[in-house]
Amino acid sequence: MDKMRICGGVPLKGKILISGAKNAALPLMAASLLSDETLTLINVPRLADIATMANLLGQHGVELGLNGNDNSLPRISGQTLDLKASRISSTLAPYDLVRKMRASILVLGPLLARCREAKVSLPGGCAIGTRPVDLHIAALESMGAEIVIADGYINARAPKGLHGAEIVFPMVTVTGTENILMAAAIAKGETVIINAAREPEITDLANCLAAMGAKIEGIGTDCLRVCGVERLRSAKHIVVADRIEAGTFAIAAAITSGKLELIGTRHEHLLSLWNILESIGIKSEPTKDGVMVCRRTDDLQSVDITTEPYPGFPTDLQAQIMALMCVSSGAATISETIFENRFMHVPELLRMGADITVHNSTAVVRGVSKLKGAPVMATDLRASVSLALAGLVAEGETILNRIYHLDRGYERLEEKLRACGAKIERIRA
């Protein structure tokens, strides 16, 4: 099993080209199930989760073609992927594939809408909480689905097809919004999704569906109105830049007293992070090609943070900002409101000399003068990168184990950091 060796203490300086967003690419790939024509996705990141979704779609009969990079487009580093579901050969999403990734649940809505049946294993992924799929199921049932959960599978049927409905989500759900948005695109009649998630990745999905011929109003708001059409056509779509990767590298610049230009980043997608960083002592400025991030003061100040649905502070940046708070002056309270088990990186940060106390869903972080390198173990995707960030500023050597978590969500992380001066290398098993 691969490891990563990090020697801290080097300020990062340079430019980093931000990859296409994993959390946008996965639902976009699932959207290919809605049409028998080709969907071409540009700027798809090379990640383990992308490969998992490709394997799952292949199981359903989707033809996939990989066309390399499109060098004619500026600020694009990802691959081009053609997906054509001319015929759905199977509506089964088996456990062996679905267990690897939570986003596999995104095939449920498209399969049910197009084929009127689906059998999808209850999903796996990072061990950061239960993340139940009951909101997906209740919404699809209101659209005419008959659903039974048995033997670890969601067994769904819609003998008469799905129909429009008013969906009121009692809480914000990203994958729930994506699943229902895709299903509604080819359902009969009008579907209204109230309290829809507003993440940029959902806007990206809605824009792609619209390019395929879907009729969607309210894109970017918490109320989506979808008028179903009989069929969707082919389209080409560029996957939006990964705001979580950009936020991670922004924090890397902050924690190492460095200066990074994040190429391809949309400043408006990370306003909550920029506001927090400004309070801490970090400056962010839009540039022609992205965003420049650097310190504006030597003494960073701790600030309290609460994770919230977009446009609030992202739960996917909570572990990374905690690493920064570990070496900031004062004490910070970090409250996690999205997932109930997302402080698993804390014991590993403690091994590096951090001062953190956890009370249920709240962590109190007291800044220390320095962290020290140590052997640490990744427990999930974002936890793993928070430990890498801590290693970048720690005194001595940090060995990060179980980095397969990193490979699920960060494309060529060590290469990008090393190009900006970091002393980091992958140790092959």
C-alpha positions as CSV (number, residue, x, y, z in Angstrom):
1,M,0.0,0.0,0.0
2,D,1.5,3.4,-1.1
3,K,2.6,6.0,1.5
4,M,3.6,9.6,1.2
5,R,6.7,11.2,2.8
6,I,6.5,14.9,3.6
7,C,9.3,17.1,5.0
8,G,7.8,20.3,6.2
9,G,8.9,23.9,6.4
10,V,9.0,25.0,2.7
11,P,6.8,28.0,1.7
12,L,4.8,27.0,-1.5
13,K,5.2,29.4,-4.4
14,G,4.0,29.1,-8.0
15,K,0.9,28.2,-10.0
16,I,-1.4,25.2,-9.7
17,L,-3.8,24.3,-12.4
18,I,-7.0,23.2,-10.7
19,S,-8.6,19.9,-12.0
20,G,-12.1,19.4,-13.0
21,A,-14.4,18.8,-10.0
22,K,-14.9,15.2,-9.0
23,N,-18.2,16.1,-7.4
24,A,-19.4,17.5,-10.7
25,A,-18.0,14.9,-13.0
26,L,-19.7,11.9,-11.1
27,P,-23.3,13.1,-11.5
28,L,-22.5,14.3,-15.1
29,M,-21.3,10.8,-15.9
30,A,-24.5,9.3,-14.4
31,A,-26.5,11.7,-16.6
32,S,-25.4,9.8,-19.7
33,L,-27.9,7.1,-18.7
34,L,-30.7,9.4,-19.6
35,S,-30.0,9.5,-23.3
36,D,-29.2,7.1,-26.1
37,E,-26.9,9.7,-27.7
38,T,-23.3,10.6,-26.9
39,L,-22.5,12.9,-23.9
40,T,-19.0,14.3,-24.2
41,L,-17.5,15.5,-21.0
42,I,-14.3,17.7,-21.1
43,N,-12.0,18.3,-18.2
44,V,-12.7,15.1,-16.3
45,P,-10.1,14.4,-13.6
46,R,-8.1,11.3,-13.4
47,L,-9.2,9.8,-10.1
48,A,-10.1,6.5,-8.6
49,D,-13.7,7.6,-8.1
50,I,-14.0,8.4,-11.8
51,A,-12.7,5.0,-12.7
52,T,-15.2,3.4,-10.3
53,M,-18.1,5.3,-11.9
54,A,-16.9,4.4,-15.4
55,N,-16.8,0.7,-14.4
56,L,-20.3,1.0,-12.9
57,L,-21.7,2.7,-16.1
58,G,-20.0,0.0,-18.2
59,Q,-21.9,-2.6,-16.1
60,H,-25.1,-0.8,-17.3
61,G,-24.1,-1.0,-20.9
62,V,-22.7,2.5,-21.4
63,E,-20.0,2.7,-24.1
64,L,-17.1,4.8,-22.9
65,G,-14.4,6.4,-25.0
66,L,-11.3,8.2,-23.5
67,N,-9.9,10.9,-25.8
68,G,-7.1,12.5,-23.8
69,N,-6.8,16.2,-23.2
70,D,-8.3,18.9,-25.3
71,N,-5.2,21.2,-25.6
72,S,-7.2,23.8,-27.5
73,L,-8.9,24.9,-24.3
74,P,-7.1,27.2,-21.8
75,R,-6.9,26.4,-18.1
76,I,-8.1,22.8,-18.8
77,S,-6.0,19.8,-17.6
78,G,-8.5,17.0,-17.5
79,Q,-9.3,14.2,-20.0
80,T,-12.2,14.1,-22.5
81,L,-14.7,11.3,-22.0
82,D,-17.4,10.2,-24.4
83,L,-20.3,8.3,-22.9
84,K,-23.1,6.7,-25.0
85,A,-25.9,4.6,-23.4
86,S,-27.6,3.6,-26.7
87,R,-28.9,0.5,-24.9
88,I,-29.2,-0.2,-21.2
89,S,-28.1,-3.8,-20.8
90,S,-28.5,-4.1,-17.0
91,T,-30.4,-2.1,-14.4
92,L,-28.4,-3.7,-11.6
93,A,-25.8,-1.7,-9.7
94,P,-24.0,-4.5,-7.8
95,Y,-22.5,-4.3,-4.3
96,D,-18.9,-5.0,-5.4
97,L,-18.9,-1.7,-7.4
98,V,-21.2,0.5,-5.3
99,R,-19.5,-0.2,-2.0
100,K,-16.4,1.7,-3.2
101,M,-18.1,5.0,-3.6
102,R,-21.1,6.9,-2.2
103,A,-21.9,8.7,-5.5
104,S,-22.9,5.4,-7.0
105,I,-26.4,6.1,-5.7
106,L,-26.6,8.6,-8.6
107,V,-27.5,5.9,-11.1
108,L,-30.8,5.2,-9.3
109,G,-32.8,8.2,-10.6
110,P,-31.6,8.0,-14.2
111,L,-32.1,4.2,-14.5
112,L,-35.6,4.4,-12.9
113,A,-36.6,7.3,-15.2
114,R,-35.4,5.6,-18.4
115,C,-35.9,1.9,-17.8
116,R,-38.7,2.0,-15.2
117,E,-36.7,-0.2,-12.9
118,A,-33.4,-0.3,-11.0
119,K,-31.7,-2.4,-8.4
120,V,-29.0,-0.5,-6.7
121,S,-26.9,-1.6,-3.7
122,L,-26.9,0.6,-0.7
123,P,-23.8,2.7,-1.2
124,G,-20.4,2.8,0.5
125,G,-17.6,5.4,0.4
126,C,-15.8,7.3,3.1
127,A,-16.7,6.3,6.7
128,I,-17.8,9.8,7.7
129,G,-21.4,9.1,8.7
130,T,-24.5,7.3,7.7
131,R,-25.7,9.7,5.0
132,P,-29.0,7.9,4.5
133,V,-30.7,7.6,1.2
134,D,-34.2,7.9,2.6
135,L,-34.7,11.4,1.1
136,H,-33.9,10.0,-2.4
137,I,-36.4,7.2,-1.9
138,A,-39.2,9.3,-0.6
139,A,-38.8,11.8,-3.5
140,L,-38.8,9.0,-6.1
141,E,-41.9,7.4,-4.4
142,S,-43.7,10.7,-4.8
143,M,-42.9,10.5,-8.5
144,G,-44.6,7.2,-8.8
145,A,-41.9,4.7,-7.9
146,E,-42.4,1.5,-5.9
147,I,-39.4,0.9,-3.7
148,V,-38.5,-1.9,-1.4
149,I,-35.1,-2.3,0.4
150,A,-34.1,-5.9,0.9
151,D,-30.8,-7.8,1.3
152,G,-28.8,-4.6,1.1
153,Y,-30.4,-3.4,-2.2
154,I,-32.8,-0.7,-3.2
155,N,-35.3,-2.4,-5.5
156,A,-37.2,0.3,-7.4
157,R,-39.9,-0.1,-10.1
158,A,-42.1,2.5,-11.9
159,P,-44.4,0.3,-14.1
160,K,-46.1,3.4,-15.5
161,G,-43.0,5.5,-15.6
162,L,-42.1,8.4,-13.3
163,H,-44.3,11.5,-13.2
164,G,-43.8,15.0,-12.0
165,A,-44.4,16.0,-8.4
166,E,-43.6,18.6,-5.8
167,I,-40.6,17.5,-3.8
168,V,-39.9,19.3,-0.6
169,F,-36.7,18.2,0.9
170,P,-36.8,18.5,4.7
171,M,-33.0,19.1,4.7
172,V,-30.5,20.0,2.0
173,T,-29.2,17.0,0.2
174,V,-26.7,17.3,-2.7
175,T,-27.0,13.8,-4.1
176,G,-30.7,13.8,-3.5
177,T,-31.1,17.0,-5.5
178,E,-29.0,15.5,-8.3
179,N,-30.8,12.2,-8.4
180,I,-34.3,13.9,-8.6
181,L,-33.1,16.5,-11.0
182,M,-31.9,13.8,-13.4
183,A,-35.0,11.7,-13.0
184,A,-37.3,14.7,-13.5
185,A,-35.6,15.6,-16.8
186,I,-37.4,12.8,-18.6
187,A,-40.3,12.2,-16.3
188,K,-43.9,13.0,-17.4
189,G,-45.0,16.5,-16.4
190,E,-43.5,19.1,-14.1
191,T,-41.4,18.5,-11.1
192,V,-40.7,21.2,-8.5
193,I,-37.7,20.6,-6.2
194,I,-38.0,22.8,-3.1
195,N,-35.1,23.3,-0.7
196,A,-32.8,22.1,-3.5
197,A,-29.1,22.1,-2.8
198,R,-27.3,25.0,-4.5
199,E,-23.8,23.8,-4.9
200,P,-21.9,24.9,-8.0
201,E,-21.7,21.2,-9.0
202,I,-25.5,21.0,-9.1
203,T,-25.6,24.1,-11.3
204,D,-23.0,22.4,-13.5
205,L,-25.2,19.4,-13.8
206,A,-28.3,21.5,-14.5
207,N,-26.5,23.4,-17.3
208,C,-25.4,20.1,-18.9
209,L,-28.9,18.7,-18.8
210,A,-30.2,21.9,-20.3
211,A,-27.6,21.5,-23.1
212,M,-29.0,18.0,-23.7
213,G,-32.5,19.4,-24.1
214,A,-33.9,19.4,-20.5
215,K,-36.2,22.2,-19.5
216,I,-35.1,23.5,-16.1
217,E,-35.9,26.8,-14.5
218,G,-34.3,28.3,-11.3
219,I,-30.8,27.0,-11.9
220,G,-28.6,28.1,-9.1
221,T,-31.5,28.7,-6.7
222,D,-33.1,26.5,-4.0
223,C,-36.2,25.9,-6.1
224,L,-35.8,24.0,-9.3
225,R,-38.7,23.6,-11.8
226,V,-38.2,20.8,-14.3
227,C,-40.6,20.1,-17.2
228,G,-39.9,16.6,-18.4
229,V,-39.1,15.9,-22.0
230,E,-39.5,12.7,-24.0
231,R,-35.8,12.3,-24.7
232,L,-32.4,14.0,-24.3
233,R,-29.9,14.6,-27.1
234,S,-26.1,14.6,-27.4
235,A,-24.1,17.4,-25.9
236,K,-20.6,18.6,-25.0
237,H,-19.9,20.0,-21.6
238,I,-16.8,21.3,-19.7
239,V,-16.7,20.1,-16.1
240,V,-16.4,23.0,-13.7
241,A,-13.1,23.5,-11.8
242,D,-12.9,21.7,-8.4
243,R,-13.6,24.3,-5.7
244,I,-12.6,21.9,-2.9
245,E,-9.2,21.2,-4.5
246,A,-8.8,24.9,-5.0
247,G,-9.7,25.5,-1.3
248,T,-7.3,22.9,-0.2
249,F,-4.4,24.5,-2.1
250,A,-5.4,27.9,-0.8
251,I,-5.0,26.6,2.7
252,A,-1.7,25.0,1.7
253,A,-0.5,28.5,0.7
254,A,-1.7,29.8,4.0
255,I,-0.3,27.2,6.2
256,T,3.2,27.3,4.6
257,S,3.4,31.1,4.4
258,G,3.5,30.7,0.6
259,K,2.0,32.3,-2.4
260,L,0.0,30.4,-5.0
261,E,-2.1,31.3,-8.0
262,L,-4.9,28.8,-8.4
263,I,-5.5,28.6,-12.2
264,G,-9.1,27.9,-13.3
265,T,-10.6,28.6,-10.0
266,R,-13.9,30.6,-9.9
267,H,-13.5,33.1,-7.1
268,E,-17.3,33.3,-6.6
269,H,-17.5,29.6,-5.8
270,L,-15.5,29.9,-2.6
271,L,-16.7,33.2,-1.0
272,S,-17.2,31.5,2.4
273,L,-13.6,30.3,2.4
274,W,-12.2,33.7,1.3
275,N,-14.1,35.4,4.1
276,I,-12.7,33.0,6.7
277,L,-9.2,33.3,5.3
278,E,-9.4,37.1,5.4
279,S,-10.3,36.9,9.1
280,I,-7.4,34.6,9.7
281,G,-4.9,36.8,7.9
282,I,-4.8,35.5,4.4
283,K,-5.4,37.5,1.3
284,S,-7.2,36.2,-1.9
285,E,-7.4,38.2,-5.1
286,P,-9.1,37.2,-8.4
287,T,-6.6,37.2,-11.3
288,K,-7.1,36.9,-15.1
289,D,-6.6,33.1,-14.8
290,G,-7.9,32.3,-11.3
291,V,-7.2,33.4,-7.8
292,M,-4.0,34.4,-6.0
293,V,-3.6,33.4,-2.3
294,C,-1.0,34.6,0.1
295,R,-0.5,35.7,3.7
296,R,-1.1,39.4,4.6
297,T,0.2,39.0,8.2
298,D,2.8,36.8,9.9
299,D,0.6,36.1,12.9
300,L,-2.5,34.1,11.8
301,Q,-5.6,34.5,14.1
302,S,-7.9,31.6,14.9
303,V,-11.6,32.0,14.0
304,D,-14.7,30.0,14.7
305,I,-16.2,28.0,11.9
306,T,-19.4,26.2,11.3
307,T,-20.0,23.9,8.3
308,E,-23.2,24.6,6.3
309,P,-24.7,23.8,3.0
310,Y,-23.6,26.0,0.1
311,P,-23.1,28.9,0.1
312,G,-21.9,28.3,3.7
313,F,-18.5,26.9,4.6
314,P,-18.1,23.5,3.0
315,T,-17.9,20.4,5.1
316,D,-15.3,19.1,2.6
317,L,-12.9,21.8,3.7
318,Q,-13.4,21.4,7.4
319,A,-10.5,19.0,8.0
320,Q,-8.2,21.2,6.0
321,I,-9.1,24.4,7.8
322,M,-8.6,22.6,11.1
323,A,-5.0,21.9,10.1
324,L,-4.5,25.6,9.6
325,M,-6.1,26.4,13.0
326,C,-3.6,24.1,14.6
327,V,-0.8,26.6,13.9
328,S,-2.8,29.8,14.3
329,S,-2.9,32.1,17.4
330,G,-5.7,31.6,19.9
331,A,-8.5,29.1,20.0
332,A,-11.0,28.2,17.4
333,T,-14.3,26.3,17.7
334,I,-15.1,24.2,14.6
335,S,-18.7,22.9,14.4
336,E,-19.6,20.1,12.0
337,T,-23.3,20.2,11.1
338,I,-23.4,18.1,7.9
339,F,-21.9,14.7,8.9
340,E,-21.8,13.2,12.4
341,N,-18.5,11.4,12.1
342,R,-16.1,13.8,10.4
343,F,-13.5,14.4,13.1
344,M,-11.5,11.2,12.5
345,H,-8.4,13.2,11.5
346,V,-8.2,14.6,15.0
347,P,-6.3,11.7,16.7
348,E,-3.8,11.8,13.9
349,L,-3.3,15.6,14.2
350,L,-2.8,15.1,18.0
351,R,0.1,12.7,17.1
352,M,1.7,15.6,15.4
353,G,1.4,17.9,18.5
354,A,-1.9,19.6,17.9
355,D,-4.1,20.7,20.8
356,I,-7.7,19.7,19.9
357,T,-10.6,18.7,22.1
358,V,-13.8,17.2,20.6
359,H,-17.2,17.5,22.2
360,N,-19.8,15.7,20.1
361,S,-20.0,17.7,16.8
362,T,-17.7,20.5,18.0
363,A,-13.9,20.6,18.1
364,V,-12.0,23.2,20.0
365,V,-8.6,23.8,18.4
366,R,-5.9,25.7,20.4
367,G,-3.0,26.9,18.3
368,V,0.5,25.6,19.0
369,S,3.8,27.1,18.1
370,K,4.7,24.2,15.8
371,L,3.6,20.7,14.7
372,K,6.1,17.8,14.5
373,G,6.3,15.2,11.9
374,A,5.0,11.7,12.7
375,P,3.6,8.5,11.1
376,V,-0.1,9.1,10.6
377,M,-2.9,7.3,8.9
378,A,-5.6,8.6,6.6
379,T,-9.2,7.6,7.5
380,D,-11.1,9.3,4.7
381,L,-10.6,11.6,1.6
382,R,-10.6,15.0,3.2
383,A,-9.0,13.8,6.5
384,S,-6.0,12.5,4.4
385,V,-5.3,15.8,2.8
386,S,-5.6,17.6,6.1
387,L,-2.7,15.5,7.4
388,A,-0.7,16.2,4.2
389,L,-1.3,20.0,4.9
390,A,-0.1,19.5,8.5
391,G,2.9,17.7,7.2
392,L,3.8,20.6,4.9
393,V,4.3,22.9,8.0
394,A,5.4,20.3,10.5
395,E,9.0,20.1,11.8
396,G,10.7,17.0,10.5
397,E,9.3,14.1,8.5
398,T,5.7,13.0,8.2
399,I,4.7,9.6,6.8
400,L,1.1,9.5,5.6
401,N,-0.3,6.0,5.3
402,R,-3.4,4.7,3.4
403,I,-3.2,7.4,0.7
404,Y,-5.5,5.5,-1.5
405,H,-8.1,7.8,0.0
406,L,-6.2,10.8,-1.5
407,D,-6.3,9.1,-4.9
408,R,-10.0,9.1,-4.8
409,G,-10.3,12.9,-4.9
410,Y,-7.0,14.6,-5.6
411,E,-5.4,14.3,-9.0
412,R,-1.5,14.2,-8.9
413,L,-1.5,15.9,-5.5
414,E,2.2,15.3,-4.8
415,E,3.2,16.4,-8.3
416,K,1.3,19.7,-8.0
417,L,2.8,20.4,-4.6
418,R,6.3,19.4,-5.5
419,A,6.2,21.8,-8.5
420,C,5.6,24.6,-6.0
421,G,8.6,23.7,-3.8
422,A,7.1,21.1,-1.4
423,K,9.3,18.3,-0.2
424,I,6.9,15.5,-0.8
425,E,7.1,12.1,-2.5
426,R,5.1,8.9,-2.9
427,I,6.6,5.7,-1.6
428,R,5.4,2.9,-3.7
429,A,4.4,-0.3,-1.9
